[in-house]
Amino acid sequence: MDFNDLQQLVIDYGYLALFIGTYLEGETILVIAGFLAHGGYLQLEWVMLTAFLGTFAGDQTFFYLGRWKGIAFLEKRPLWHSKTDKVFDLLHKHQIPVILGFRFLYGVRNVTPFVIGASKIHPLKFFLLNFLGAGIWAIAVGYLGYTFGQFAESIMGQVKKYEMYILGVLVAIGLAFFWRSTHKPETPDAPDAPEE
């Protein structure tokens, strides 16, 4: 789905589309929902809460799938190896920051809760850190979309304010190009070769 399809999905189905989107993945649909909240389609507070619930529930689900299926499941998926190896390495070095911030890690975000579950981290520890991380993510990314909406509106406002000047400059440039293309200076003919 491209940006416009996701935007239409959120306009049509609102918070339900946002919940499902953040349950499965998240960033793009949350930015769109924040943007639409600025436009008055949704309420920013409800966008953030819905995104929090969706991402928290999704990651808890994948954590328990990881605990249930374990390392053997990961070893049967060679395409995941580079990502899972990277996550295991990060968990070994920086366990708490990774659990708190994996939603912001591009490329490994989707496999991380599964890997954390497979690494046998205590469920209560994951629950608490996941709860906190989901809240930070939902507020930060939701507000990013809302701010993007403000920025887009201010840019459009400036364009409207100066649109006659902009149009005049564009017309002048267009006329200059037209005049230049129709009034090319003629190149003089090459002199005749001298007769022998």
C-alpha beads as a LAMMPS data file, in Angstrom:
LAMMPS data file: protein, C-alpha beads

196 atoms
195 bonds

1 atom types
1 bond types

-500.0 500.0 xlo xhi
-500.0 500.0 ylo yhi
-500.0 500.0 zlo zhi

Masses

1 110.0

Atoms # bond

1 1 1 0.000 0.000 0.000
2 1 1 1.244 3.490 -0.787
3 1 1 0.812 6.633 1.315
4 1 1 -2.495 7.648 -0.352
5 1 1 -4.037 4.180 0.122
6 1 1 -3.118 4.161 3.810
7 1 1 -4.442 7.685 4.243
8 1 1 -7.764 6.702 2.673
9 1 1 -7.900 3.598 4.880
10 1 1 -7.503 5.735 8.021
11 1 1 -10.083 8.241 6.754
12 1 1 -12.557 5.401 6.053
13 1 1 -11.978 3.222 9.132
14 1 1 -10.397 5.640 11.614
15 1 1 -9.031 4.253 14.860
16 1 1 -9.730 0.618 13.880
17 1 1 -7.394 0.923 10.865
18 1 1 -4.806 2.580 13.088
19 1 1 -5.043 -0.156 15.729
20 1 1 -4.625 -2.952 13.175
21 1 1 -1.833 -1.085 11.389
22 1 1 0.142 -0.492 14.573
23 1 1 -0.509 -4.059 15.751
24 1 1 1.167 -5.371 12.593
25 1 1 3.807 -2.717 11.853
26 1 1 3.122 0.894 12.555
27 1 1 5.294 3.881 11.695
28 1 1 3.720 4.985 8.426
29 1 1 0.107 4.580 9.483
30 1 1 0.760 6.418 12.758
31 1 1 2.389 9.361 10.960
32 1 1 -0.637 9.480 8.626
33 1 1 -3.049 9.350 11.583
34 1 1 -1.159 12.192 13.296
35 1 1 -1.299 14.183 10.069
36 1 1 -5.062 13.543 9.806
37 1 1 -5.505 14.571 13.447
38 1 1 -4.097 17.962 12.527
39 1 1 -6.635 18.110 9.699
40 1 1 -9.500 17.427 12.119
41 1 1 -10.331 13.873 10.956
42 1 1 -9.152 12.319 14.243
43 1 1 -8.255 13.452 17.774
44 1 1 -4.510 13.424 18.505
45 1 1 -4.957 12.033 22.034
46 1 1 -7.008 9.104 20.707
47 1 1 -4.494 8.563 17.888
48 1 1 -1.690 8.223 20.432
49 1 1 -3.709 5.965 22.741
50 1 1 -4.860 3.712 19.876
51 1 1 -1.324 3.451 18.505
52 1 1 -0.015 2.635 21.980
53 1 1 -2.582 -0.142 22.451
54 1 1 -1.988 -1.545 18.954
55 1 1 1.790 -1.667 19.110
56 1 1 1.843 -2.889 22.712
57 1 1 -0.605 -5.721 21.986
58 1 1 1.213 -6.704 18.786
59 1 1 4.613 -6.840 20.426
60 1 1 3.312 -8.791 23.422
61 1 1 1.824 -11.308 20.976
62 1 1 5.090 -11.701 19.039
63 1 1 7.080 -11.917 22.294
64 1 1 4.991 -14.890 23.437
65 1 1 5.215 -16.478 19.976
66 1 1 8.986 -16.208 20.318
67 1 1 8.884 -17.862 23.763
68 1 1 6.647 -20.629 22.442
69 1 1 8.437 -21.319 19.128
70 1 1 11.941 -20.485 20.317
71 1 1 15.329 -20.546 18.622
72 1 1 14.490 -23.647 16.553
73 1 1 11.802 -21.665 14.704
74 1 1 14.287 -18.897 13.894
75 1 1 16.895 -21.363 12.640
76 1 1 14.413 -22.678 10.048
77 1 1 14.166 -19.175 8.496
78 1 1 17.462 -18.384 6.789
79 1 1 16.150 -15.076 5.421
80 1 1 15.743 -13.823 8.980
81 1 1 19.261 -14.808 10.108
82 1 1 21.013 -11.505 9.424
83 1 1 18.292 -9.597 11.310
84 1 1 17.970 -12.032 14.197
85 1 1 21.749 -12.273 14.656
86 1 1 21.900 -8.480 14.817
87 1 1 19.104 -8.348 17.420
88 1 1 20.684 -11.084 19.581
89 1 1 23.968 -9.185 19.473
90 1 1 22.284 -5.904 20.449
91 1 1 20.341 -7.620 23.258
92 1 1 23.526 -9.112 24.633
93 1 1 25.197 -5.679 24.782
94 1 1 22.300 -3.298 25.526
95 1 1 19.260 -5.252 26.727
96 1 1 17.188 -2.485 28.338
97 1 1 17.766 0.212 25.648
98 1 1 16.940 -2.321 22.902
99 1 1 13.656 -3.366 24.536
100 1 1 12.718 0.263 25.146
101 1 1 13.642 1.526 21.700
102 1 1 13.424 -1.306 19.170
103 1 1 10.453 0.383 17.467
104 1 1 12.880 3.076 16.322
105 1 1 15.382 0.559 14.875
106 1 1 14.892 0.430 11.117
107 1 1 15.198 -3.015 9.546
108 1 1 14.877 -5.126 12.705
109 1 1 11.760 -3.649 14.299
110 1 1 9.391 -6.455 13.245
111 1 1 11.517 -9.439 14.302
112 1 1 12.783 -7.962 17.578
113 1 1 9.860 -8.907 19.914
114 1 1 9.993 -12.470 18.576
115 1 1 13.759 -12.633 19.170
116 1 1 13.363 -11.140 22.669
117 1 1 10.819 -13.858 23.455
118 1 1 13.113 -16.560 22.086
119 1 1 15.975 -15.218 24.223
120 1 1 14.007 -16.127 27.366
121 1 1 13.907 -12.639 28.878
122 1 1 11.474 -12.656 31.812
123 1 1 7.890 -11.830 30.678
124 1 1 7.326 -9.246 33.434
125 1 1 10.510 -7.404 32.492
126 1 1 9.471 -7.323 28.840
127 1 1 5.915 -6.275 29.768
128 1 1 7.098 -3.260 31.786
129 1 1 9.756 -2.110 29.303
130 1 1 7.456 -2.761 26.339
131 1 1 4.692 -0.733 28.032
132 1 1 7.052 2.210 28.505
133 1 1 8.608 1.913 25.034
134 1 1 5.193 1.675 23.343
135 1 1 4.079 4.853 25.117
136 1 1 7.190 6.796 24.095
137 1 1 6.881 5.595 20.500
138 1 1 3.143 6.366 20.180
139 1 1 3.565 9.900 21.538
140 1 1 6.723 10.709 19.558
141 1 1 5.609 9.348 16.169
142 1 1 1.999 10.536 16.555
143 1 1 3.210 14.025 17.381
144 1 1 5.633 13.877 14.434
145 1 1 2.682 13.304 12.071
146 1 1 0.707 16.096 13.740
147 1 1 3.669 18.495 13.439
148 1 1 4.117 17.506 9.812
149 1 1 0.473 18.510 9.291
150 1 1 1.141 21.915 10.879
151 1 1 4.227 22.394 8.714
152 1 1 2.351 21.437 5.527
153 1 1 -0.479 23.818 6.417
154 1 1 1.926 26.713 7.070
155 1 1 3.732 26.086 3.773
156 1 1 0.399 26.027 1.927
157 1 1 -0.565 29.239 3.717
158 1 1 2.631 30.941 2.550
159 1 1 2.072 29.705 -0.998
160 1 1 -1.479 31.117 -0.952
161 1 1 -0.244 34.430 0.412
162 1 1 2.325 34.871 -2.343
163 1 1 0.676 32.883 -5.122
164 1 1 0.150 35.922 -7.399
165 1 1 3.835 36.840 -7.127
166 1 1 4.866 33.229 -7.728
167 1 1 2.527 33.022 -10.715
168 1 1 3.942 36.283 -12.111
169 1 1 7.528 35.017 -11.813
170 1 1 6.601 31.698 -13.468
171 1 1 4.837 33.511 -16.337
172 1 1 7.846 35.835 -16.810
173 1 1 10.212 32.849 -16.913
174 1 1 7.937 31.064 -19.379
175 1 1 7.743 34.137 -21.643
176 1 1 11.525 34.557 -21.522
177 1 1 12.056 30.959 -22.623
178 1 1 9.435 31.328 -25.368
179 1 1 11.004 34.570 -26.657
180 1 1 14.470 33.046 -26.602
181 1 1 13.388 29.926 -28.496
182 1 1 11.626 31.957 -31.220
183 1 1 14.320 34.640 -31.572
184 1 1 17.479 32.609 -31.850
185 1 1 20.216 34.621 -33.550
186 1 1 20.917 33.292 -36.996
187 1 1 24.330 31.786 -37.379
188 1 1 26.243 33.212 -40.326
189 1 1 26.835 30.893 -43.244
190 1 1 30.263 29.396 -43.398
191 1 1 32.449 31.245 -45.946
192 1 1 32.768 29.587 -49.310
193 1 1 35.932 27.640 -49.784
194 1 1 38.371 29.555 -51.999
195 1 1 38.509 28.404 -55.548
196 1 1 41.758 26.860 -56.676

Bonds

1 1 1 2
2 1 2 3
3 1 3 4
4 1 4 5
5 1 5 6
6 1 6 7
7 1 7 8
8 1 8 9
9 1 9 10
10 1 10 11
11 1 11 12
12 1 12 13
13 1 13 14
14 1 14 15
15 1 15 16
16 1 16 17
17 1 17 18
18 1 18 19
19 1 19 20
20 1 20 21
21 1 21 22
22 1 22 23
23 1 23 24
24 1 24 25
25 1 25 26
26 1 26 27
27 1 27 28
28 1 28 29
29 1 29 30
30 1 30 31
31 1 31 32
32 1 32 33
33 1 33 34
34 1 34 35
35 1 35 36
36 1 36 37
37 1 37 38
38 1 38 39
39 1 39 40
40 1 40 41
41 1 41 42
42 1 42 43
43 1 43 44
44 1 44 45
45 1 45 46
46 1 46 47
47 1 47 48
48 1 48 49
49 1 49 50
50 1 50 51
51 1 51 52
52 1 52 53
53 1 53 54
54 1 54 55
55 1 55 56
56 1 56 57
57 1 57 58
58 1 58 59
59 1 59 60
60 1 60 61
61 1 61 62
62 1 62 63
63 1 63 64
64 1 64 65
65 1 65 66
66 1 66 67
67 1 67 68
68 1 68 69
69 1 69 70
70 1 70 71
71 1 71 72
72 1 72 73
73 1 73 74
74 1 74 75
75 1 75 76
76 1 76 77
77 1 77 78
78 1 78 79
79 1 79 80
80 1 80 81
81 1 81 82
82 1 82 83
83 1 83 84
84 1 84 85
85 1 85 86
86 1 86 87
87 1 87 88
88 1 88 89
89 1 89 90
90 1 90 91
91 1 91 92
92 1 92 93
93 1 93 94
94 1 94 95
95 1 95 96
96 1 96 97
97 1 97 98
98 1 98 99
99 1 99 100
100 1 100 101
101 1 101 102
102 1 102 103
103 1 103 104
104 1 104 105
105 1 105 106
106 1 106 107
107 1 107 108
108 1 108 109
109 1 109 110
110 1 110 111
111 1 111 112
112 1 112 113
113 1 113 114
114 1 114 115
115 1 115 116
116 1 116 117
117 1 117 118
118 1 118 119
119 1 119 120
120 1 120 121
121 1 121 122
122 1 122 123
123 1 123 124
124 1 124 125
125 1 125 126
126 1 126 127
127 1 127 128
128 1 128 129
129 1 129 130
130 1 130 131
131 1 131 132
132 1 132 133
133 1 133 134
134 1 134 135
135 1 135 136
136 1 136 137
137 1 137 138
138 1 138 139
139 1 139 140
140 1 140 141
141 1 141 142
142 1 142 143
143 1 143 144
144 1 144 145
145 1 145 146
146 1 146 147
147 1 147 148
148 1 148 149
149 1 149 150
150 1 150 151
151 1 151 152
152 1 152 153
153 1 153 154
154 1 154 155
155 1 155 156
156 1 156 157
157 1 157 158
158 1 158 159
159 1 159 160
160 1 160 161
161 1 161 162
162 1 162 163
163 1 163 164
164 1 164 165
165 1 165 166
166 1 166 167
167 1 167 168
168 1 168 169
169 1 169 170
170 1 170 171
171 1 171 172
172 1 172 173
173 1 173 174
174 1 174 175
175 1 175 176
176 1 176 177
177 1 177 178
178 1 178 179
179 1 179 180
180 1 180 181
181 1 181 182
182 1 182 183
183 1 183 184
184 1 184 185
185 1 185 186
186 1 186 187
187 1 187 188
188 1 188 189
189 1 189 190
190 1 190 191
191 1 191 192
192 1 192 193
193 1 193 194
194 1 194 195
195 1 195 196
